[in-house]
């Protein structure tokens, strides 16, 4: 979800206003996913690199996340949305982590859409953690190296139990992956949108899905 800061800059607004506007796009896109029959939506909300941003901006982002988790709980219930989170969640502020855990537990029985928030997340870090887990088992003698295959490796990722993405949408025209779900997007179709995230709304998602539907996914075959 890229472009919040640039969206605000173009309008002479503080960056935090771009993040607030981006939160409205989150609301509309989740509702649109339900209407389209999308079962899983993963939003890259805060990367592991984002901790290096100015402290005031990080604090504003955490406050915005706190407000989202507090105010959107009824909306998640009404829309039958299950919430999950991936990333280095132990790095989140205690208050934020508490709100997140509470809402994940509260929505665990919902089934219309699974909304996965990637928070303090990095794809390389996730892969390293999975490798360390398997290496520890091998060192302890409970796992032979030849037993490690793609399925076992995937089971040690934070997304275990979540299907790999079919479609990756990158807003603001950026032409890079930015450390997002590096293992999981191996065969995802990629759609680049020039709009900043706060301007990305229902019609844009619908058009991206239609573009996905026009493509022929060969998975390495003819």
C-alpha positions as CSV (number, residue, x, y, z in Angstrom):
1,X,0.0,0.0,0.0
2,X,2.4,2.6,-1.3
3,X,2.2,6.3,-1.7
4,X,0.5,7.7,1.4
5,X,3.4,10.2,2.0
6,X,3.5,11.4,-1.5
7,X,-0.3,11.7,-1.7
8,X,-0.1,14.0,1.4
9,X,2.9,16.0,0.0
10,X,1.1,16.8,-3.2
11,X,-1.7,18.3,-1.2
12,X,0.6,20.2,1.2
13,X,-0.5,18.0,4.1
14,X,1.5,16.2,6.9
15,X,2.4,12.6,6.1
16,X,0.1,11.4,8.8
17,X,-2.8,12.7,6.8
18,X,-1.8,10.5,4.0
19,X,-1.8,7.5,6.3
20,X,-5.3,8.5,7.6
21,X,-6.6,8.7,4.0
22,X,-5.0,5.3,3.3
23,X,-7.0,3.8,6.1
24,X,-10.2,4.7,4.3
25,X,-8.9,2.8,1.2
26,X,-8.4,-0.2,3.5
27,X,-12.0,0.0,4.6
28,X,-13.3,0.2,1.0
29,X,-11.0,-2.5,-0.4
30,X,-11.9,-5.0,2.3
31,X,-15.6,-4.5,1.6
32,X,-15.0,-4.8,-2.2
33,X,-13.0,-8.1,-1.7
34,X,-16.1,-9.6,0.1
35,X,-18.3,-8.5,-2.8
36,X,-15.9,-10.0,-5.3
37,X,-15.6,-13.3,-3.5
38,X,-12.0,-12.9,-2.5
39,X,-11.2,-15.1,0.4
40,X,-7.8,-13.8,1.5
41,X,-6.4,-10.2,1.5
42,X,-2.9,-9.5,2.8
43,X,-2.0,-5.8,3.3
44,X,1.6,-4.7,3.7
45,X,0.9,-2.2,6.4
46,X,4.3,-1.7,8.1
47,X,7.6,-3.2,7.0
48,X,10.6,-4.2,9.2
49,X,12.4,-1.3,7.4
50,X,9.7,1.2,8.4
51,X,11.1,1.3,11.9
52,X,13.9,3.4,10.5
53,X,11.5,6.2,9.6
54,X,11.4,9.4,11.8
55,X,10.2,8.5,15.3
56,X,7.3,11.0,15.0
57,X,6.0,9.2,11.9
58,X,6.4,5.8,13.4
59,X,4.5,6.9,16.5
60,X,1.7,8.3,14.3
61,X,1.5,5.1,12.4
62,X,1.2,3.1,15.6
63,X,-1.5,5.4,16.9
64,X,-3.4,5.0,13.6
65,X,-3.1,1.3,13.9
66,X,-4.4,1.4,17.5
67,X,-7.4,3.4,16.3
68,X,-8.0,1.0,13.5
69,X,-8.0,-1.9,15.8
70,X,-10.2,-0.2,18.3
71,X,-12.7,1.4,16.0
72,X,-13.0,-1.2,13.3
73,X,-13.8,-4.2,15.5
74,X,-17.6,-3.8,15.0
75,X,-17.0,-3.4,11.3
76,X,-15.1,-6.7,11.2
77,X,-17.9,-8.4,13.1
78,X,-20.6,-7.0,10.8
79,X,-18.7,-7.9,7.7
80,X,-17.7,-11.4,9.0
81,X,-14.0,-10.6,8.5
82,X,-11.3,-12.7,10.3
83,X,-8.2,-10.9,11.2
84,X,-4.7,-12.4,11.2
85,X,-1.2,-10.8,11.4
86,X,2.3,-11.7,10.3
87,X,5.6,-10.2,11.0
88,X,7.9,-9.5,14.0
89,X,4.9,-8.7,16.2
90,X,7.0,-8.7,19.4
91,X,8.5,-5.4,18.1
92,X,5.1,-3.6,18.3
93,X,4.2,-1.4,21.3
94,X,2.6,-3.3,24.1
95,X,-0.7,-1.5,23.7
96,X,-0.8,-2.2,19.9
97,X,0.0,-5.9,20.4
98,X,-2.7,-6.2,23.0
99,X,-5.3,-4.7,20.8
100,X,-4.2,-6.8,17.9
101,X,-4.2,-10.1,19.8
102,X,-7.7,-9.3,21.2
103,X,-9.2,-8.6,17.8
104,X,-7.6,-11.7,16.2
105,X,-9.1,-13.8,18.9
106,X,-12.5,-12.1,18.7
107,X,-12.8,-12.6,14.9
108,X,-11.3,-16.1,14.7
109,X,-14.7,-17.6,13.8
110,X,-15.5,-15.2,11.0
111,X,-15.4,-16.6,7.4
112,X,-16.4,-14.0,4.7
113,X,-12.8,-12.8,4.3
114,X,-9.5,-13.3,6.0
115,X,-7.6,-10.0,6.4
116,X,-3.9,-10.5,7.0
117,X,-2.0,-7.5,8.2
118,X,1.7,-7.6,7.6
119,X,3.2,-5.6,10.5
120,X,6.9,-5.2,11.2
121,X,7.2,-7.7,8.4
122,X,10.1,-8.5,6.1
123,X,10.2,-11.4,3.6
124,X,13.9,-12.1,4.0
125,X,13.6,-12.1,7.8
126,X,10.7,-14.5,7.5
127,X,12.7,-16.9,5.4
128,X,15.7,-16.7,7.7
129,X,13.5,-17.5,10.7
130,X,12.1,-20.6,8.9
131,X,15.6,-21.7,8.0
132,X,16.8,-21.4,11.6
133,X,13.8,-23.4,12.8
134,X,14.6,-26.3,10.4
135,X,18.4,-26.0,11.2
136,X,17.6,-26.3,14.9
137,X,15.6,-29.5,14.3
138,X,18.4,-30.9,12.2
139,X,21.0,-30.1,14.8
140,X,18.9,-31.7,17.5
141,X,18.6,-34.9,15.3
142,X,14.8,-34.7,15.0
143,X,15.0,-33.8,11.3
144,X,17.2,-35.2,8.5
145,X,18.3,-32.6,5.9
146,X,17.0,-34.8,3.1
147,X,13.5,-34.6,4.6
148,X,13.3,-30.8,4.0
149,X,11.2,-30.0,0.9
150,X,9.2,-27.0,-0.2
151,X,6.1,-28.1,1.7
152,X,8.0,-28.5,5.0
153,X,9.7,-25.2,4.5
154,X,6.4,-23.4,3.8
155,X,5.0,-24.9,7.0
156,X,7.6,-23.0,9.0
157,X,6.8,-19.6,7.4
158,X,4.5,-17.2,9.2
159,X,1.9,-17.7,6.5
160,X,1.5,-21.4,7.2
161,X,-2.1,-22.3,6.5
162,X,-2.7,-19.3,4.3
163,X,-2.8,-19.8,0.5
164,X,-0.1,-18.3,-1.6
165,X,-1.3,-15.1,-3.3
166,X,-2.7,-15.3,-6.8
167,X,-2.5,-11.6,-7.4
168,X,0.0,-9.0,-6.2
169,X,-1.0,-5.3,-6.6
170,X,1.6,-2.6,-6.2
171,X,0.3,1.0,-6.0
172,X,2.0,4.3,-6.8
173,X,3.7,2.8,-9.9
174,X,6.6,1.2,-8.0
175,X,8.3,-1.6,-10.0
176,X,9.7,-3.6,-7.1
177,X,8.7,-6.2,-4.5
178,X,10.1,-4.4,-1.5
179,X,10.7,-7.5,0.6
180,X,7.0,-8.6,0.6
181,X,6.1,-12.4,0.7
182,X,9.2,-13.3,-1.3
183,X,8.6,-17.1,-1.0
184,X,4.8,-16.9,-1.4
185,X,4.6,-14.8,-4.5
186,X,6.7,-17.1,-6.7
187,X,3.8,-17.6,-9.1
188,X,1.6,-14.6,-8.3
189,X,0.4,-12.4,-11.2
190,X,1.6,-8.8,-10.7
191,X,-0.4,-5.7,-11.5
192,X,1.2,-2.2,-11.1
193,X,-1.1,0.7,-10.4
194,X,0.1,4.3,-10.8
195,X,-2.3,5.7,-8.3
196,X,-1.2,6.3,-4.7
197,X,-2.8,4.0,-2.2
198,X,-5.2,6.7,-0.7
199,X,-6.7,7.0,-4.2
200,X,-7.0,3.2,-4.8
201,X,-10.6,2.3,-4.4
202,X,-13.3,-0.1,-5.5
203,X,-13.1,0.4,-9.3
204,X,-9.3,0.1,-9.2
205,X,-9.4,-3.3,-7.4
206,X,-12.1,-4.5,-9.7
207,X,-10.0,-3.6,-12.8
208,X,-7.0,-5.3,-11.3
209,X,-9.0,-8.5,-10.7
210,X,-10.3,-8.3,-14.3
211,X,-6.7,-8.0,-15.6
212,X,-5.8,-11.0,-13.5
213,X,-8.7,-13.0,-15.0
214,X,-7.4,-12.2,-18.6
215,X,-4.0,-13.8,-17.9
216,X,-3.1,-17.4,-18.6
217,X,-1.2,-18.9,-15.6
218,X,1.1,-21.6,-16.9
219,X,3.2,-22.3,-13.7
220,X,6.2,-23.2,-15.9
221,X,4.2,-25.3,-18.4
222,X,3.5,-24.5,-22.0
